[in-house]
Amino acid sequence: MRVAALYDVHAMPWALEAVLAEVDADTIVFGGDFLGGPCPRETLDLVRSLDATLIRGNVEREVGGWDSSLLEPAEVAWLASLPVTAELDGVLYCHATPTSDLPATTAVTEEAEILRMFEGVTGTVVIGHTHHQFDRRVGDLRVVNAGSVGMPYEGEVAAFWALVEGGEPAIRRTPIDIERAIAGIRAAGWPTGEEFIAENLQVAVTREAAIAHMESLPR
């Protein structure tokens, strides 16, 4: 089975459309935080039009004011009811860890901390949440971060995801039309749109800066 793991779209339909145009997979897993950005209505409609497995992220668990203002109450309740994990072809998919959508695992998190956060879990786990790709092996546990489709911290403005074929993950990168995304955000009227454009599209957040920030936060 070929599984496209698409995480952290953050309501950026232009990035998602670019990835979908090149996805060649048997199924798709949306690993949470597909909302939480400029165009929640358009993104949710696109996500729900696909025959995909949806996992709840922290954004779907507690839908913010901008998103909720553009969605129906029944949709907000449905988002909160989504499962927190899915298992396909022997691979476990979750947003951050199998038991919580908030812990931050990075490319440099200490191995002992990873074992604590993923206590009792073995095999391959595909996660997101921290918006940068990595592949970590700690004993019998393999943690692969699929990256972020809509808000990557990779030192490059593009869409990042993973293709899991026969249980083996491989990281992927897809170019996006940055100017189209900027125009779309401005047209959407998202209150924090200009800030997002300046910090995430006109420049690229580096892996090093993002990792340093996340590692400084309490777990």
N, C-alpha and C positions, 0 to 999 in steps of 0.2 A: 504493500500500500504506500502511496505517495501522499503525504500530508503537508499542506502549506500552513505553517504556523504564523499567524499575523497578530501581532501584539501592539498595544499602545498606539492605536490609530489616532486617538485624540481628536475625533471629529474633523479630520482633514481628508475630505472625500477625494481631493485631487491626488493626494499621495496614494490612497487606497485604489483608485482607478488605475493608476500607473502600475501598481503591483498586480492587480487582477488581470491586466492586459498580458502579462507574461507568465502568470501562474499556470503550470501544467501539473495538476495534481488530481488525485481521486477524490479528495475532500479537503475542506478548509477548517481550521480551528481558529476562532478569534479568542485570544487569550486575555481578554479584559482590557478595560480602559479604551474601548473603541469610541466612547463619548468623552466629554471633557475637553471641548475645544470650540472652534468657531461655528461649525455647521452640524449640530447634533441631529437635526431633522433629516437632512439629506444623507448623512452617514448611516443613521439607523435604518432608513428605508433601503439603502444599498445593502447593508449587512443582512437584513431580514429577507431580501430578495434572493439570497443565495441559500443553497442547501448546505449549511455549515453548522458546526458545533460551536456554541457560544459559552464562554466561561465568564463569570462575574469578576470584575476588578473592583478596586476601591472606589472608582468613579461611579460604577453602576450600583454599588451598594448604597452610596449616599450621593444621589444625583444633585448637582449644584444648581444654583438659581438660574443661570443662563440656560442650561440644558432643560430644566424643568419648565421654564417659561415657554419653550418651543415644543414640548412633548405633552401628550395626554396623560392625566393621572394614572390611567390603567397601564400605560406604557412604563411609567416610572415604577409602578408596583411590580410589573413583569420583570423589569431589569433587576430589581432587588432580589427577585426569586430565582435568578439564574444559578446553576450549580457552580461550585468553586473549583472543581476538578473535573477532568475527563481523561479516560484512558483509551488510547487507540493503538492497536498493533504493538502492545507491550510497552508503550511510552506513556508516561503520566504528564498531563498538561495542567498547569495552574498559573495563577497570576504572579504571586510572589513566593509562597510556600503552600504546601497542601492544606495547612491549617489556618493560614492568615494571609490577607491580601496586602499587608503593609511592610513586613521585614524586607530590608534592602540587602540583597546579595550582589556583590560587585566582582570585578575581575581580580581583586586583591584581597577580598575578605578572607580572614584566617580560616584554615581548614577546620579547626576545632569549633569555630562559630558556625560554619556551614553544617557540620554534623549535628550541632545543637538545634539549628533551625529546621533541619530535615530529619530529625530523630526518627529512627525506625524505617526510613525510606531507603530502598536500594534500587538499582537500575537507573534508567535515564529519565530525567525530569526536565521538561522544557518550561521555562519561566519567562517573564518580562519584567515590568515594573521599574527597573533601573535604567532602561533606555539605552543600553550598550551591549553589544554582542560579546559573548565569551563562551568558552567550553572548559568546564572545571571537572576534574575527576578527583574524588576523595574516597579512597577505599572502594567499596562496591557501589558508590553513588556517583552518578554523572549529572551535573547540573549545566544545562545549556540555555543561555539567554538568547532568545530569538531576535532581540533588538526592537526598535520602535519604528513603525511605519510612518507615523505622523510627527514625532517629536524626538528625533534621535540625538544622542550625545556621542557623536562619533568623529567630530572634527570635520564633518562633511554634510552638506545639505542634500539628502537623498532619502529613500525609504529602505528600511532594513528589516529583514524577516528571515525565516528559516524554512527549508524544505527537509522533511523527514521521510526518508525512503527506506522501507524495510526496517524501520526502527533506528536508522542511522541519521542523525541530524547533520545538516550542512548549512552554513550561513549564506545568505544572499543579500544583494544590494541592487536597488532599482533607481535609476535617475528619475527625477520629477521635474515638471515645468514650474520653476520657482516663481516666475513672473505671474503665471496663471494663479498660483496659490495666493500670492500677495493680493492680486486684484480680487480674488474670491473672498478673502478675509475682509477686505475693506468694504466690499458690497454687502457682506453679511451683517455688518454693524456690531460685531462682537466687541464688547466694552474694552477688553484688553488686547484688541487686535493689533494696534500699532506697537505695543510693547512686545508682543509675540513676534511680529515681523522683524523688529530691530534686533531681537535677541536670538531668534531661531531660524530666520530665513535670509536676512541680509548678512548674517555671520553664522558660523557653525559653532555650536557648543563643543568643546573638546572633551574627549574621554577623561583626560587627566583631571580637569577641573571638576567635572561631574563626579568622578569617583572620589576625589578628595572631599568634596562636600558631603556625599552620602556616607562615607566612612566616618565622618565626624559626628553624625547623628546617633542618638541612643537607639538601641534595638530593644 
